[in-house]
Amino acid sequence: MTKTEELLANLSENPLNGLRQADRLWQQYRQGTLPVADSVKKNTEALGQTDWDVVISGGTLGVLLAVGLAQRGWRVALLERGKLKGRQQEWNISRRELQDLVELGLLSEAELGNAIASEYNPARIQFHGGDPLWVRDILNVGVDPIYLLETLKQTFLQAGGQLFENTPFETAVVHPDGVNVQAGQSFKTRLLIDAMGHFSPIVRQAREGQQPDAACLVVGTCAEGYTRNDSGDLIVSFTPIRNQCQYFWEAFPAKDGRTTYLFTYLDAHPDRISLGTLFEEYWTLLPQYQDTPLAQISPKRALFGFFPCYRNSPLQYPWDRLLPIGDSSGSQSPLSFGGFGALIRHLTRLTHGVDDALRQDCIDASALGWLQPYQPNLSVTWLFQRSMSVGINQQISEQQINQMLAAIFADMAALGDSTLRPFLQDVVQFPALTKTLAVTAVKHPTLVAKIIPQVGLAPLLDWMRHYASLAAYSALYPLGQAASPLLESLSGPQQYLGHRWLEALRYGTGNDYSR
């Protein structure tokens, strides 16, 4: 019996079965045997009268957008494959990001307060050989998903939306005037929004069986019995490269214990480690990481998964009237876990954008593509992901990644909060990035010389293209702001495209970031 089987066997919801299923799926991704879905088809005949303006498939996070659209008067159907309810495990985010839910009218201030299950400060950043950095108010709020989703569900229903539980998406037929969605019954809609996540059948079809360019593997638990639980970790590494992986750790105090994660960045080579193997490493290293004997730790919940990442992101669907959001779209960096926090960042933009698209009838593939535009500040992070991983047959110094990260984070901290804090929240800005690169090149030339062969020439050249785009977008952003009043003189569809272009500049340069 493995240590994972021994420690998780008595937990509720049978996490061992879920772990094995996730590992089988990860193996299919690595071996390139994942079946290509055929869930979307085209039909040139008219559909006729539609019953819905919007059908959103994937209720757990789709409800965030569904509420805002229903409040704006649209006929919204929300499809969820099971019951729309949250799990016990908290979602960690920053309080300022949560405030968007109040500003959009999805929650009251009182409801937001009730949704917060835990809060802590400070959080640590540390790599082997480096001094710890301590930051405050970043991913330090634990949201109760059970309360949040129940509250949003009731708000959605009160706004006139309709929820269809135990209604998994099956197929969609795109007609010139609408989409016929099959999910146990027929839903005729103007627009179908895919909020089904990384493993959506529509995503699989759109990507045509493409193997991920990278992945993030995560395992962990929420447990009791730790010696200390008064601070958190944003990213910590204390081991050399193991199993051709650099291991990173994250920890958060929770209302009923302490959540700890072990995660690693890698490619989808067939010989990469399984989630089961990574979980065994978790148990081996956890006592050293938390300075607590394993026998003293009592797991309450198991956490695991993997997040496939594609350079061709955000994903734009080739079909009219279909729009991916959240993890389906890949609109987060390859360093991010995606999910709740990644969708919250774009929720205001998506709510106003989808509302505008419906009002102006800008719902063909080209127009909807502007709701998931190219973002150079996300594309530049691919080089960071590559520098934090090691090829399956690559030989580098066992502490090279730790040394690099210790130096870079120390340099960012020395440059101040305006440089460090946005990066910690998955936001890259041209001035901060440029200053960090310049300081690192001057202070650590030997380290930079080691990184170049590690990441490879082709990825480096590709990164330079995105870096140049980030510079161009950053220069255009203030010009776009100055020109925005001119949009009022344009036609409705032209205004739609103009507003989307301004949003692409804003989000693509990280100017949406706010303290």
N, C-alpha and C positions, 0 to 999 in steps of 0.2 A: 504494500500500500504506500502510495506517495504521501508526502507531507500535506499536499493540497487535499487529497482525498480524506486524510485523517482529520484535518482541521475544519473542512467545510461540509463534511458528511451530514452533520446534524442541523445545518442552517435551513431555514424555511425557503420555499420557492425553488428548491433543488438546484442550486447554482452549478453543481458539477455537470448536470446535463446541459445547461446553457453554455458552460465553458467548452464542453466537447463539441457542441454545435458551432460555436464561434471558431474553434480551431479547424473544424472541417471546412468552413467557409474561407478562412485564412489560407488553408492549403490549396483550395481551388484558385484563389487569387494568385498564389505563388506559382502554381503549376500551369496557369492559363487554361483551366478546364471549366471555368464558370460559364454556364450556358448564357448565350445572348438572348435576352427577352425579345418577344415580338408582341408587345402589348399595345402599341400605337399604330394605327393604320389610317390611311387617307381615303376619303370618298368624295367624288366630285359632285355628287347630288346634294341639293339643298336639304338641310335638316328640318327646317320649318320652325315653328314656335318653340322657344326655349322656356324652361321652367325656372331657371336659375341664371343669375348674372355671373356668379362665381361658385365653383365647386373646389374645395380644398381637400386633398387627400393626405392624411397624416395629421391627426388631431393634437398630439402631445405638444408640439411646438406650433403647428398650423393655427391653433386657437388664438395665438398672439396676434396674427394678422386678421383672422376671421372676425374678432371682436371689432377692430377698427373699421373694417369694411361694412359690417352690419350696422354699426352706428352711423355710417354715412348713407344709409338708406338702400344699400344693395341687397339683393336676394342671395343669401349665402348658405350653402350646404356644406357642412363639415363632416367628412367621413373618417372614422377611426376603426381600425381593424379589430380592436378589442373594446374594452371599456376606457373611456377617457378619464383617467385618474393618475395622480402622481405616485411615485414610489417614496419610500422612507428616506432615501438618500438625498441629502441637501445638494442644491446647485450653488456653487460658489461664484460670486460676482462682486463688483465694486458698487457701493451705494449710489454713486453718481450715475452709473449706467442704469440702475434700477429706476431712477427718477424719470426716465423716458416713459415708463408705463403710466405714470401720473400725468405727465405733460400731454400724452396722447389721449388721455381720458379713459384708459383701460382699468385703472385702479384709483381709488381715493387715497389720500395720504394715510388715513386710518387703516385701510386695507393693505397698503404697502407695509406699514409697521407690523401688522399681524402676520404678513408673509415672511418676515425675517425671523428665522429660527435661531440663529446664532451670529455672533459678531466677535472678532478678535483683532488684536494688534500686538506686536508688529509681526512682519513676515521676513524670513531669512532667505538670502541668496548666498551660496557658498560652493566653491569647487576645491577639490583636493589641492593643497598647497597654497590656497588663497585665503585671505581674511574674510570673515562674514560681512555681508552688507545687510542692513536692516531697513526695511521700507514699511510705510504705513498706508492703510486704506486702499490696498490693491488685492482683489479677490478675497477680501476679509469678511464678507457677508455671506452667510449661508441661508439660502431661500428654501422654504418648505414647499416642495412641489405639490404635495397633497392639497394644502390650503390654496396655493396659487392657482392651480388648474381648476379646482372646484369653484373658486371665485370668478375666474375668467369664464368658465362654462356658464354660470348663472347670468353673468353680464351679457354674454353672447345671446343667450336665449331671450333675455329681456329686451334686447335690441332687435329682435325679430329673426335672428338666425335659427337654423334648424340643424340639430346634431343627429347623426346616424351612427350609432355604436354597433360593434360587431359587423361592420360593413367594409371588408377589405377590398381595395381596388383590384379590378381584374383586367379590363381593357378600356381603351378610348379610341373612338373613331372620329377623326377630324373632318368636318364638312366645311364648305365655304362660309357658312353662316353660324356655325356652332360646333360643339363637341358633344358626342353621345358617350357618356361614361357608364360602363357596366361595373356594378359592384353589388351583385345580388339582385339589384333592380337597376332600372335605367334612370340616369340623371342627364337631362339635356340642358347644356349650359353655354353661355357665351365664352367663358374662360375657365380652364382647368389649371389649378395651381398645385404643383408637386411639392409637398412638404414631408415626403416619406424617407428622407435622409440618404446617407451614403449608399444604401443597398436598395434603393428604389428600382423597380423593374424598368421604369422609364429612363432612369439614368443609365442602367446597363445597356439598354437599346441605343441610346444616344451615343454612348462611348464605344459601341460596336465591339465589345469584348477586349478593349485595350487594357493591357496590364498597367497597374498603377505605377507612376514614376517613383513613388515613395509611400511609406506608411509609418504610422505611429502605433506602437503596441503599448497597451496599458493594463496593468493588473493592480489589485489592491484590496483593502478591506476597510470597513468601519469597525473599530474594536474598542474594548475597554481594557484597563489594566496598565496603561502606560505610566511611566514614572512622572512625566510632565505633560501638560496639555494646555499651556497658557500662551503659546505662540504658534505660528505656522511657518511653512517653508514654501516658497514659490518655485525654486529650483535648487537642488542640492545634488552634488556628486562627490562621492568619497572613495570610489573604486577605480582601478584602471580599466582598460578595455577588456571585456569578458565576452566570450562567444561571438567575437567580431561585432560587439555592440558596446556603446557607451551608455551606462545606466544613469538615469536621473530620477530624483525623488521629489515628491510633493506631499505636503501634509497640512491638514486643516483641523482645528478644533470643531467638533460638531455638538449638537445639543445632547446626543446620547453616546458620546465616545470621541474617538479621534480617527479621522480618515487619513490613510496613507496610501500613496500610489507609487509604484515603480513603473517608469516608462522609458522607451527608447525609440530613436528614429533609425529607420533602415530602408532598404529597397525591397522589392518583392522577389528576390532571387529564390529559386526553389529550395535552396539549402538553408534558408533563414530559420531561426528558432521558432518554436510553436509558443502559443500562449501558455500551454501547460508547463513547458520548460521555463518560461519566464516567471511563472508563479512559484516554481520550486526555488528559483533564485531569490525571489521576494522573501520567502520564509528563511532562507539561509542568511540573508543580509539584514533583515528587519531588526533583529536584536542589536546589531552594531549601530544601525542607523538611529534607532530610538533609545538606545542605552537602556533596554528593558529585556529581561529574559523572555524567550518565546513562551515558556510555560506560564508566564504571568499574563500573557495577552489572550483575551477572549473575543474572537471575531463574532460580530453580529450580522454583518452583511458582506458579501463578496462583490467585488467590482472588477470588470474586465471588458476588453474590447479592442478593436483595432480600427484605425481611421485611414482608408486609402486616400492618397493625394495624387492629383494630376496637374501637370504644368498647364494644360489647357483649361484654365479656370480663371474666373467664374464660367460655368458652363452655360452656353446659349443653345436652347433647343432649336432644331431645324424645322419644327412644325409651327404653324400658326396656332394661336389661341392656347398655347401651353407655356407655362412659366415655372421654372424651378426656384425654390427659395431655401434658405438655410443650408444644411449639409448637402441637400440634393444639388445645389448650385456650385458647391465648392468655393463659396465666397469668403473663405478664411485662409490664413496663411498655413503652410505645411507644418508650422511649429505649434499650431493651435489644436486643441481638442474639438473645436467647433461647438455644436450644440447650442444650448441656451444663450450663453454669452455672445457667441458669434452672431446669432440672429437678432439679439437685442440691439447690437451695434447698428444694424441696417434696418431696424423695424420702422423708424420714422420715415426713412427714405422710401421703403417699400409700400407703406400704408398710403402715403400721398401719391406715390408713383402709380400704383395699381388703380387707385381711385381716379386719377387723371387719365390713365389709359382707357378705362371703361367709359368715362364721360366723353372722350374724344374719339372713341372707337379705334384706338391705336393698338390693336391686339393681333396684328400679324407678326410673324417671326422676327422681322427686322425691327419693328417698333418695340417689341417686348425685350429684344436683346439689349436695349438701352437701359433696362432695369437690372441687368447683370453685366455691366460694362467691364472692359479691361481696366485693371487697377494696378499701376506700376508699383505702388508701395507694397502690394502683396507679392507681386512677381519677384521683386528683389530678395524676398526672404528665402527663395529657393536655394540661394548660395549659402545662407546661414544653416539651413537644414542639412545641406550636403557637408558643411564643415563640422557639423555635430554628429556625423555618422561616419562609418568606415565600411569600405567595400568588402564583399564576402571573402575575397582573396587578397585584400590589400594589407600591406605591412607598414604600419607607422608606429612611432613610439607609444608605449602603452598609456602614457600620461599626456600625450600631445593635445587632445581635445580639452582636457581639464586645464592645462596650462593656457591654452588660447582663451577659453571662456573666463578664467580668472583674470587675465590681463584686460580683456575687452570690457568686462563688467566693471572693473576697477576704474578704467578710463571713462566709461559712461557716468559712473557715480561722481567722479571728479569734475565732470563737465556740468553737473547739476541735474535737478529734477526735470527740467525741460528736455533733457536728452534721455534720461533713464526711464522715467515713468511712462511715456507713451509706448516705448518698446515693450515694456512689461505687460502692456495691455493689447499687444498684437497690432500696434499702430506704428508705422515707420514713416518718418518725415525727412525730407531732403536735408534741411540744415543740420538736424541732429545726426543723421547718418554720415554726412560729409565730415562733420567735426570729429566724430568717433573714428572714422577711417583715417583721417589725417593724423590724429594723435597716436593711434595704434601703430601706424606706419613709421612714425618718427621714434616712438619709444620702444617699439618691439620689432625692428626690421627682421631679425632672425626668425621670429615667430611667423611673420607674414610670408617669409620665404618658404617655410614649411607648409603653410596652408595651400599655396598654389598647386604643388603637385598632388596634394591630398584631394582637392576638389576637382582637378583636371582642367585643361585648357578650354575645352568646349563649353562646359558650364560657366567658366569665368567670362568667356566672350559673350555668352548669352546674358549673363548678369549685367555686363556693361551696357547692353542694349536697353535693358529695363531701367538701369540707373540713369541713362540719358533721357529716357521717357519720363522718369520721375522728376528730373530737373526741368524738362519742358513743361510738364503739367504744373509744377510749382510756380513757374514763371507766368503761365497763362491764368492761374487761379485768380489773382487780383484783377486782371483784365476782365475776366468773366464776371466777377462781382460788379465791376464798374458798368459793364454793358447790360446787366440783368434788367434794368428798367425798360430797355428797348424791346424786350420780349412782349410787353403788353400790347404793342402795335401789330403783332403777328396774328395769324389765324390760330384756331384752337390746336390743330395737329402740329403746327410749327412751334407753338408755345410748349407743347408736350416735349418735343425733341430738344428744344432749347433748355428747358428745366432739367432734363435728364443729362444733357451735356455738362451743365453747371454742377450737377451732383457728381458726375464722373470725375470732374476736376477736384471737387471738395473731398470726396472719399478716397480718390486715387492718390491724393497727396497727404492724407492723414489730417486734413484740416477740420474734420468732423470731431476730432478729439477735444475733450473738455475736461478740466479738473473739476 
